[in-house]
Amino acid sequence: MNNKKKNILTIVGALAIMAVTYLLYEHFAYVKTDNAQILGHSLMLTPKISGYITQVNVSEGQKVEKGSTLIEIDPRDYENFLKQAKGELASIEARRRDAEKNYRRLLDLYAKSAVSQQQFDTSSAQYNDIKAKYDAIASQVSQAELNLSNTKILAPSEGFIAKKSAEVGQLATPGIPLIGFVDAGERWVIANFKETEISSIKINAKVDIEVDAILGKAYQGIVESISSATGATFTLLPPDNATGNFTKVVQRIPVKIKLVNLTPEDITKLQTGLSALVKVHKH
């Protein structure tokens, strides 16, 4: 019986020593935190022009290629305005050419003193007036072409449709988001370390990353940058320590970690916002 107790105590002691050794190794080898999130380039796509949506070509979670047409807005109003502007431009273009020819001809004659100053000034004024009108209408044509092209909302790059709030028949309004888009190019981690740990973190240090939602997979990264301000500095209401009720709180410093050696499958799995465990190598 005593031997059994001794064996049990020996095993427990060995396990305790191993646990302490592991914790000491972790402490001296890494700086770690679970206050970290996966991030990527994400944005809200909004229409530049107003109009009724005639077609929605995507669904949430879908992967799209750069330049793909995501949403189409009724183009008829913009097509009609473009035709009208082009017609006005064609009408005044002939007058501009005639005025320019007349101006060039009188310029030569004026240089030879064959026409009066008044005749030359009148021709010059007419040419400048028609040219100004031509340039103004040409600008309207360019704007009409731009507005017509904006009836199609395109994917800015290869990526994923994270959120869709557009339906056929809905009135699109400039500045109101219709698509939540996440780029498929790269992923990184923002990890918030205690201010007492920052001195142990160096730029380009190796990092081990585990993602809570992806079991059995470890990712590698490097420390890309360390923020020059704490996370509380740019909050809507930053703490004011001069109010007389100061309580010391350990601040957190955001550290950006670039994920490396990612495959397209990895990027698909690494959805922005996922929680992660980060271990930065000290040496």
C-alpha positions in Angstrom: 0.0 0.0 0.0 2.8 2.3 0.9 4.5 1.5 -2.4 1.3 2.5 -4.2 1.2 5.8 -2.4 4.8 6.4 -3.2 4.3 5.6 -6.8 1.3 7.9 -7.0 3.2 10.7 -5.2 6.1 10.2 -7.6 3.9 10.4 -10.6 2.1 13.5 -9.3 5.4 15.1 -8.4 6.8 14.3 -11.9 3.7 15.8 -13.5 3.9 18.9 -11.4 7.6 19.3 -12.3 6.8 18.9 -16.0 4.0 21.4 -15.7 6.1 24.0 -13.9 8.9 23.4 -16.4 6.5 23.9 -19.3 5.1 27.1 -17.8 8.6 28.5 -17.1 9.6 27.7 -20.7 6.4 29.4 -22.0 7.1 32.4 -19.9 10.7 32.8 -21.0 10.3 31.8 -24.6 7.0 33.6 -25.6 4.8 36.5 -25.0 1.2 35.4 -25.5 -2.3 36.8 -25.5 -5.8 35.6 -26.5 -6.9 39.2 -27.0 -6.4 39.0 -30.7 -8.5 39.0 -33.9 -8.0 38.0 -37.5 -8.5 41.0 -39.9 -8.4 41.7 -43.6 -9.2 44.5 -46.0 -12.9 45.0 -45.7 -15.2 47.8 -47.0 -18.8 48.7 -47.6 -19.6 49.2 -51.3 -22.1 52.0 -51.9 -23.6 53.4 -55.1 -22.5 56.7 -56.6 -25.8 57.4 -58.3 -29.4 56.8 -57.4 -31.8 54.5 -59.2 -33.9 51.3 -58.9 -31.9 48.1 -58.6 -32.7 45.8 -61.6 -30.3 42.9 -60.8 -28.4 41.5 -57.9 -25.8 39.0 -59.1 -24.3 37.8 -55.8 -25.3 36.1 -52.5 -23.7 36.3 -49.1 -20.6 34.1 -48.7 -20.0 34.0 -52.5 -16.4 34.5 -53.8 -16.1 36.9 -56.7 -13.4 37.9 -59.1 -12.1 41.4 -59.6 -14.3 43.5 -61.9 -17.3 41.2 -61.5 -20.7 43.0 -61.7 -22.3 42.7 -58.3 -25.3 45.0 -58.6 -27.0 46.7 -61.6 -29.1 49.9 -61.4 -31.6 50.9 -64.0 -29.5 52.7 -66.6 -32.3 54.2 -68.8 -32.3 57.7 -67.3 -28.5 57.9 -67.6 -28.5 56.6 -71.2 -31.1 59.2 -72.2 -29.1 62.0 -70.6 -25.9 60.8 -72.3 -27.7 60.8 -75.7 -29.0 64.3 -75.1 -25.6 65.6 -74.1 -23.9 64.0 -77.1 -26.5 65.6 -79.4 -25.8 69.0 -77.9 -22.1 68.4 -78.3 -22.5 67.4 -82.0 -24.6 70.5 -82.6 -22.2 72.9 -81.2 -19.1 71.2 -82.5 -19.8 72.4 -86.1 -20.2 76.0 -84.8 -17.0 75.7 -82.9 -15.0 74.5 -85.9 -16.4 77.4 -88.0 -15.7 80.0 -85.3 -12.1 78.6 -85.0 -11.5 78.8 -88.7 -12.8 82.3 -88.8 -10.7 83.3 -85.9 -7.5 81.8 -87.4 -8.2 83.5 -90.7 -8.8 87.0 -89.1 -5.7 86.4 -86.9 -3.6 86.1 -90.1 -5.3 89.1 -91.6 -4.9 91.1 -88.4 -1.2 90.4 -88.3 -1.0 91.9 -91.9 -3.2 94.9 -90.8 -5.8 93.8 -93.3 -8.7 93.9 -90.7 -9.5 96.3 -87.9 -9.0 95.8 -84.2 -12.8 95.7 -83.7 -13.3 92.9 -86.3 -10.6 90.8 -84.8 -11.9 91.4 -81.2 -15.4 90.4 -82.3 -14.1 87.2 -83.9 -12.0 86.3 -80.9 -14.9 86.9 -78.5 -17.2 84.7 -80.6 -14.7 81.9 -80.8 -13.9 82.0 -77.0 -17.7 82.0 -76.2 -18.5 79.0 -78.4 -15.4 77.2 -77.2 -16.4 77.7 -73.6 -19.9 76.3 -74.3 -18.3 73.4 -76.2 -16.0 72.6 -73.3 -18.9 72.8 -70.8 -21.1 70.3 -72.9 -18.1 68.0 -73.4 -17.8 67.9 -69.6 -21.5 67.0 -69.3 -20.9 64.2 -71.8 -18.0 62.9 -69.7 -20.0 63.1 -66.5 -23.0 61.3 -68.2 -20.7 58.5 -69.4 -19.3 58.2 -65.8 -22.8 58.1 -64.3 -23.8 55.4 -66.8 -20.8 53.3 -65.9 -21.7 53.7 -62.2 -25.0 51.9 -62.8 -23.0 48.8 -62.3 -21.3 48.2 -59.0 -18.2 46.1 -59.6 -16.0 44.1 -57.3 -12.8 46.2 -56.5 -10.7 43.0 -56.2 -11.0 39.3 -55.8 -12.9 38.7 -52.5 -15.9 37.6 -50.7 -19.5 38.9 -50.2 -19.7 39.2 -46.4 -23.1 41.0 -46.3 -25.8 41.9 -48.8 -28.5 44.4 -48.3 -29.7 44.9 -51.8 -32.9 43.6 -53.5 -34.3 43.9 -57.0 -36.7 46.9 -57.0 -35.0 48.6 -54.1 -34.1 52.3 -54.6 -30.3 52.7 -54.4 -29.2 55.9 -52.8 -25.7 57.4 -52.9 -23.7 56.8 -49.7 -26.0 54.0 -48.4 -24.1 50.7 -48.3 -25.4 47.7 -50.3 -22.5 45.2 -50.1 -20.1 44.3 -47.3 -17.0 43.2 -49.2 -13.8 41.4 -47.8 -10.7 41.2 -49.9 -9.1 37.8 -50.6 -5.6 39.2 -50.8 -4.2 38.9 -47.3 -4.9 38.4 -43.6 -3.3 39.8 -40.5 -3.8 39.7 -36.7 -4.2 42.6 -34.4 -3.1 41.4 -30.9 -3.5 43.6 -27.8 -0.6 43.0 -25.4 -0.2 44.4 -21.9 2.0 47.5 -21.7 4.3 45.5 -19.3 4.9 42.9 -22.1 5.7 45.3 -25.0 9.4 45.5 -24.2 9.7 41.8 -25.0 8.2 42.2 -28.5 10.5 43.0 -31.4 9.7 43.9 -35.0 10.0 40.9 -37.4 9.8 38.5 -34.4 8.3 35.1 -35.3 4.7 34.4 -34.1 2.7 31.3 -33.6 -1.1 31.7 -34.1 -4.0 29.5 -33.3 -7.5 30.3 -34.3 -10.4 29.3 -32.0 -12.6 28.3 -35.0 -10.0 26.2 -36.7 -8.9 23.3 -34.6 -5.6 21.4 -35.2 -4.1 24.1 -37.4 -1.3 26.4 -36.5 -0.4 29.5 -38.5 2.8 31.4 -38.7 3.4 35.2 -38.8 5.8 38.0 -38.1 5.4 41.1 -36.0 4.9 43.9 -38.6 4.3 46.9 -36.4 3.7 48.1 -32.8 1.2 50.9 -32.3 2.5 54.1 -31.0 -0.6 54.6 -28.8 -2.7 52.4 -26.5 -6.0 51.1 -27.5 -7.8 53.5 -25.2 -6.2 56.6 -26.8 -8.6 56.8 -29.7 -11.8 55.7 -28.1 -14.8 58.0 -28.3 -14.4 59.0 -24.6 -10.8 58.4 -23.6 -10.1 58.1 -19.9 -9.2 61.4 -18.1 -6.8 60.7 -15.3 -6.9 64.3 -14.1 -10.4 64.0 -12.6 -9.2 63.1 -9.2 -10.6 59.5 -9.1 -7.6 57.9 -10.8 -7.3 54.1 -10.8 -4.4 52.5 -12.5 -5.4 50.2 -15.2 -2.9 48.1 -17.2 -3.2 49.5 -20.8 -3.1 47.4 -23.9 -0.9 48.1 -27.0 -2.1 46.9 -30.4 0.5 44.9 -32.3 0.0 44.1 -36.0 1.1 40.6 -37.0 1.3 39.6 -40.7 0.3 36.0 -41.5 2.7 34.3 -43.9 2.6 31.3 -46.2 -1.2 31.3 -46.5 -2.9 29.3 -49.2 -6.1 30.4 -50.9 -7.9 27.8 -48.7 -6.4 29.3 -45.6 -7.7 32.8 -46.6 -11.1 31.4 -47.2 -11.2 29.8 -43.7 -9.6 32.9 -41.9 -12.7 35.0 -41.7 -12.2 38.5 -40.5 -13.2 38.9 -36.8 -12.2 35.4 -35.7 -10.6 35.2 -32.2 -7.0 33.9 -32.0 -4.3 32.9 -29.6 -1.0 34.6 -30.3 2.5 33.6 -29.1 5.3 35.9 -30.0 8.8 34.5 -29.8 11.1 36.4 -27.5 14.3 35.1 -29.0 
